[in-house]
């Protein structure tokens, strides 16, 4: 048995803007050297689909490496560092089960389906305001929708979105491993912490009936001993960031694909069921996340020993393009017959709690957008976010014709 550290692994420049703009040639070259592992500036990249799928289940041996990310950023003892070390994704064992168990009933497939009318109402209102423009930056537009839905679920006014957007954008770079972002991360953490404390204080002053919304459910848990005040504030920050960043980026990536495929875009306007298939295919084809983990025990995979304390990165964002597992992986085809060809929401105990709401939001969004924004076309280039953490486009300028209301 070989140790991972003894292998002649290729290097992947995850921090390089050129890699972020087009990682697939780099990944293909790395797989020719080793089928599932490569080195990067901060640890080891697990890039093979089958290896990612096998290892992400190893909850007993792998932990979210958020404290390690804080260390790499030089941010221990700071407000942002504390939040990263104590948020839900960083929790393990009984603490994680307790908090996740409180939230889980609000994020089931049934609850996601129940919220679809709300989602339709939010996107219709946004389209009424934006569609008459005839042209806009789609990323900016997409930013309004998921967080608008989350505000409604939590019981926060949607009017706060413009005020909070810069902070939400900043915290979307929490896993970028670039110390240049640290001052913005600290400011964003402070602003959001002050906002959620004010939100909770307002709800305590004017409580609603039990179970009226997610905020009331969580406030009630403080009185029952299920949450501390600090845990509640951190949960709300986490939900706001999660409700903004990944869904916005996933929706923008989907639109970037569709402006190049007008036949598929037209089908989205006519067939909600097709939107569901397209969303799943887009999660496979081009999604957003690289998941950081640290080995808390020695792990053996494929007769290779991964030593304890190894920093691992799982780019589920590109795993669905592994041709050893997925047929014709570079072809975007919502009608393909293969299933379970992506891991966009992670796996194991920390699988994304909001996955069913995210799916429903993007499906509803695409259907309504395709009906209202006809014949979309690019009017300018996009930039790319850092590949570490939450990947995606910076800007997607489009023009379009008015459709049905």
C-alpha positions in Angstrom: 0.0 0.0 0.0 1.3 3.4 -0.9 0.9 6.6 1.0 -0.8 9.5 -0.8 2.2 11.7 0.0 4.5 9.3 -1.8 2.6 9.4 -5.1 3.8 11.4 -8.1 0.7 13.5 -8.3 0.0 16.2 -10.8 -0.5 19.8 -9.7 -3.7 21.7 -10.2 -3.5 25.5 -9.9 -6.9 26.1 -8.3 -6.0 29.6 -7.3 -5.1 30.6 -10.9 -7.8 32.8 -12.6 -7.1 30.8 -15.8 -8.1 27.6 -14.0 -11.2 29.2 -12.7 -12.2 30.3 -16.3 -11.8 26.8 -17.7 -10.8 24.0 -15.3 -11.6 21.1 -17.6 -8.3 20.9 -19.6 -6.4 21.0 -16.4 -8.5 18.3 -14.9 -8.2 16.1 -18.0 -4.4 16.4 -17.9 -4.4 15.6 -14.2 -6.5 12.5 -14.7 -4.0 11.2 -17.2 -1.4 11.3 -14.5 -3.5 10.0 -11.6 -7.1 8.8 -11.8 -8.5 10.6 -8.8 -6.0 12.8 -6.9 -3.8 15.8 -7.5 -1.9 18.4 -5.5 -3.0 22.0 -5.1 -1.6 25.0 -3.2 -3.3 24.1 0.1 -3.6 20.3 0.0 -5.0 17.5 -2.1 -7.7 17.7 -4.7 -9.9 14.6 -5.1 -11.1 15.0 -8.7 -12.4 11.6 -9.8 -16.2 11.1 -9.6 -16.0 7.7 -8.0 -13.4 8.7 -5.5 -15.4 11.8 -4.5 -18.5 9.7 -4.1 -16.7 7.0 -2.0 -14.9 9.4 0.3 -17.5 12.0 1.0 -19.5 9.3 2.8 -16.7 8.9 5.3 -18.2 11.1 8.0 -16.3 9.3 10.8 -13.0 10.1 9.2 -13.6 13.4 7.4 -14.7 16.7 9.0 -15.5 20.0 7.5 -12.1 21.9 7.5 -13.5 25.3 8.2 -11.3 25.9 11.2 -8.4 24.9 9.0 -9.5 27.4 6.4 -9.6 30.1 9.1 -6.0 29.2 10.0 -4.9 29.4 6.3 -6.6 32.8 6.2 -4.8 34.0 9.4 -8.2 34.8 11.0 -8.4 32.9 14.3 -10.0 35.1 17.0 -11.7 37.4 14.5 -15.5 37.7 14.1 -15.5 36.0 10.7 -13.1 33.3 12.0 -15.4 32.6 15.0 -18.4 32.3 12.7 -16.6 30.0 10.3 -15.5 27.7 13.2 -19.0 27.6 14.9 -21.5 27.6 12.0 -23.6 24.6 11.1 -21.3 23.3 8.4 -18.4 23.2 10.9 -20.4 21.4 13.6 -19.8 17.6 14.2 -21.5 14.8 16.1 -24.3 15.5 18.6 -24.1 19.3 18.2 -24.6 19.0 14.4 -27.4 16.5 14.8 -29.2 18.7 17.3 -29.2 21.8 15.2 -29.8 20.1 11.9 -32.7 18.2 13.5 -34.4 21.4 14.4 -34.1 22.7 10.8 -34.8 19.6 8.9 -38.6 19.6 9.1 -38.6 23.0 7.3 -36.5 21.8 4.4 -38.2 18.5 3.3 -39.3 17.9 -0.3 -42.9 18.4 0.9 -42.1 21.8 2.3 -40.3 22.8 -0.8 -43.3 21.9 -2.9 -45.5 23.8 -0.5 -43.4 26.9 -1.1 -43.6 26.8 -4.9 -46.6 29.3 -5.1 -44.5 31.7 -3.0 -41.5 31.2 -5.4 -43.7 31.9 -8.4 -45.0 35.1 -6.8 -41.5 36.3 -6.0 -40.2 35.7 -9.5 -43.3 37.2 -11.1 -42.8 40.4 -9.1 -39.2 40.6 -10.0 -39.9 40.0 -13.7 -42.6 42.7 -13.7 -39.9 45.1 -12.5 -36.9 43.9 -14.7 -38.4 42.6 -17.9 -39.4 46.1 -19.3 -35.7 47.0 -19.3 -35.0 44.8 -22.4 -31.4 44.2 -21.2 -29.6 43.8 -17.9 -26.9 41.8 -16.1 -28.5 38.5 -15.4 -26.3 37.8 -12.4 -27.6 40.9 -10.7 -31.1 39.9 -11.5 -30.6 36.3 -10.3 -29.3 37.6 -7.0 -32.7 39.0 -6.1 -34.7 35.8 -6.3 -33.3 33.1 -4.0 -32.6 35.6 -1.2 -36.1 37.0 -1.7 -37.6 33.6 -1.2 -35.4 33.0 1.9 -36.5 36.4 3.4 -40.1 35.3 3.0 -39.4 31.9 4.6 -37.6 33.5 7.5 -40.0 36.4 7.9 -37.6 39.2 7.0 -38.5 42.1 4.8 -37.3 41.8 1.2 -36.5 45.5 1.3 -33.2 44.7 3.1 -31.7 42.8 0.2 -30.0 45.8 -1.5 -28.6 46.9 1.9 -27.2 43.4 2.6 -26.1 42.4 -0.9 -22.5 43.5 -0.6 -22.1 41.6 2.6 -23.7 38.5 1.1 -21.4 38.7 -1.9 -18.4 39.1 0.4 -19.3 36.1 2.5 -19.7 34.0 -0.7 -15.9 34.2 -0.9 -15.4 32.7 2.6 -13.7 29.6 1.2 -11.6 31.4 -1.5 -8.4 31.1 0.6 -7.3 34.6 -0.5 -6.3 36.8 2.4 -7.0 39.9 0.3 -10.7 39.2 1.0 -10.4 39.2 4.8 -11.2 42.8 5.5 -14.4 42.5 3.5 -15.3 39.2 5.2 -14.9 40.9 8.6 -17.1 43.9 7.7 -19.7 41.6 6.2 -19.9 39.4 9.3 -20.3 42.4 11.5 -23.1 43.8 9.3 -25.0 40.6 9.1 -24.6 39.8 12.8 -26.1 43.2 13.7 -28.9 42.7 11.2 -30.0 39.2 12.5 -29.8 40.4 16.1 -32.1 43.3 15.2 -34.4 40.8 13.4 -34.6 38.5 16.4 -35.2 41.4 18.8 -38.0 42.6 16.6 -39.6 39.2 16.5 -39.3 38.9 20.3 -41.1 42.2 20.6 -43.9 41.1 18.2 -44.0 37.3 18.3 -46.2 35.4 15.8 -48.1 32.2 16.4 -46.0 29.0 16.9 -44.7 27.7 13.6 -45.8 30.8 11.6 -42.4 30.9 9.8 -38.9 29.6 10.2 -37.8 32.6 12.3 -40.6 32.0 14.8 -39.7 28.3 14.9 -36.1 29.1 15.8 -36.9 31.8 18.3 -39.2 29.4 20.1 -36.3 26.9 20.3 -34.3 29.3 22.4 -37.0 29.4 25.1 -37.2 25.5 25.0 -33.4 25.2 25.3 -32.9 23.8 21.8 -30.7 26.6 20.7 -28.6 29.3 22.3 -28.9 32.9 21.3 -25.5 32.8 19.6 -26.5 29.6 17.7 -29.7 31.3 16.5 -27.8 34.3 15.2 -25.2 32.1 13.4 -28.0 30.0 11.9 -29.7 33.0 10.4 -26.5 34.4 9.0 -25.8 30.9 7.5 -29.3 30.7 6.0 -29.1 34.2 4.5 -25.7 33.5 2.8 -26.8 30.0 1.7 -30.1 31.4 0.4 -28.2 34.0 -1.7 -25.0 32.6 -3.0 -25.1 29.1 -4.3 -28.6 29.3 -5.9 -27.8 32.7 -7.5 -24.6 31.2 -9.0 -26.3 28.0 -10.1 -29.1 29.9 -11.8 -26.6 32.2 -13.6 -24.6 29.2 -14.8 -27.8 27.6 -16.2 -28.7 30.8 -18.1 -25.2 31.0 -19.5 -25.7 27.5 -21.0 -29.2 28.3 -22.3 -28.4 31.5 -24.1 -26.2 29.3 -26.3 -29.0 26.7 -26.8 -32.2 28.5 -27.8 -34.0 25.3 -28.5 -33.6 24.1 -24.9 -34.5 27.6 -23.6 -37.8 27.6 -25.6 -38.7 24.2 -24.1 -38.2 25.7 -20.6 -41.0 28.2 -21.4 -43.4 25.4 -22.4 -42.7 22.5 -20.1 -42.1 22.7 -16.3 -41.2 19.0 -16.2 -38.4 19.7 -18.8 -37.1 22.5 -16.5 -36.7 19.8 -13.7 -34.6 17.6 -16.0 -32.6 20.6 -17.2 -31.8 21.7 -13.7 -30.4 18.3 -12.8 -28.4 18.2 -16.0 -26.9 21.6 -15.3 -25.9 20.5 -11.8 -23.9 17.7 -13.5 -22.6 19.9 -16.3 -21.5 23.0 -14.5 -22.2 23.6 -10.8 -20.8 25.8 -8.1 -19.0 24.2 -5.1 -15.6 22.8 -4.0 -16.1 21.1 -0.6 -13.2 21.3 1.9 -12.6 18.4 4.3 -9.8 17.4 6.7 -8.9 13.8 7.4 -9.3 13.2 11.1 -8.0 9.6 10.8 -6.0 7.6 8.3 -8.2 6.6 5.4 -7.5 3.9 2.8 -9.0 4.4 -0.7 -8.1 2.4 -3.8 -5.2 0.8 -1.9 -3.8 4.3 -1.1 -3.4 5.6 2.5 -4.6 9.1 3.0 -2.8 10.2 6.2 -4.5 11.9 9.1 -4.6 15.7 8.9 -4.5 15.8 5.1 -6.4 18.8 3.8 -8.7 17.6 1.0 -10.7 19.5 -1.6 -13.7 17.8 -3.4 -14.6 19.8 -6.6 -18.1 18.5 -7.0 -18.5 21.5 -9.4 -16.7 19.6 -12.1 -17.0 15.9 -11.0 -20.0 15.3 -13.3 -17.8 15.7 -16.4 -15.8 12.6 -15.6 -16.0 10.5 -18.8 -15.1 7.3 -17.0 -18.5 7.4 -15.2 -20.7 9.6 -17.4 -21.3 8.9 -21.1 -20.4 11.8 -23.4 -19.8 14.1 -20.4 -19.2 17.3 -22.4 -22.6 17.1 -24.1 -25.3 19.1 -22.3 -28.4 16.9 -22.6 -31.4 17.2 -20.2 -32.9 14.1 -21.9 -30.0 11.9 -21.1 -31.0 8.6 -19.5 -28.3 8.4 -16.9 -29.3 9.4 -13.4 -27.4 10.3 -10.2 -24.6 11.9 -12.2 -23.9 14.8 -9.9 -23.0 15.5 -6.3 -23.8 19.2 -6.4 -25.2 19.1 -2.8 -22.5 17.0 -1.3 -23.0 13.7 0.5 -23.0 12.3 4.0 -24.1 13.9 7.2 -23.5 17.4 5.8 -25.4 17.1 2.6 -27.0 20.4 1.7 -30.1 20.9 3.9 -31.6 23.3 1.4 -31.3 21.1 -1.7 -35.0 20.6 -2.3 -35.8 24.3 -1.9 -32.8 25.2 -4.2 -34.1 22.8 -6.9 -37.6 24.1 -6.7 -36.5 27.7 -6.8 -34.3 27.2 -9.9 -37.0 25.1 -11.7 -39.7 27.7 -11.1 -37.3 30.6 -12.0 -36.2 29.1 -15.3 -39.8 28.4 -16.4 -41.0 31.9 -15.7 -37.9 33.6 -17.0 -38.2 31.7 -20.3 -41.8 32.8 -20.7 -41.0 36.4 -20.0 -37.5 37.0 -21.5 -37.7 35.8 -25.1 -34.7 35.2 -27.4 -32.0 36.1 -24.8 -28.5 36.8 -26.2 -25.2 37.8 -24.6 -24.2 41.4 -25.0 -20.8 41.2 -23.3 -18.3 38.8 -21.6 -18.4 37.4 -18.1 -15.6 37.0 -15.5 -15.2 34.1 -13.1 -15.3 33.8 -9.4 -12.4 32.0 -7.6 -12.6 28.3 -8.0 -12.1 27.5 -4.3 -15.4 27.6 -2.4 -18.4 28.8 -4.4 -17.5 29.1 -8.1 -19.6 30.9 -10.7 -19.8 33.8 -13.1 -19.3 37.4 -12.4 -21.7 39.1 -14.7 -23.8 37.8 -17.5 -25.0 40.8 -19.6 -28.0 39.8 -21.8 -30.6 41.5 -24.0 -34.0 39.9 -24.8 -37.4 40.4 -26.3 -40.5 40.8 -24.2 -42.6 37.7 -23.7 -46.0 36.9 -22.2 -46.8 38.1 -18.7 
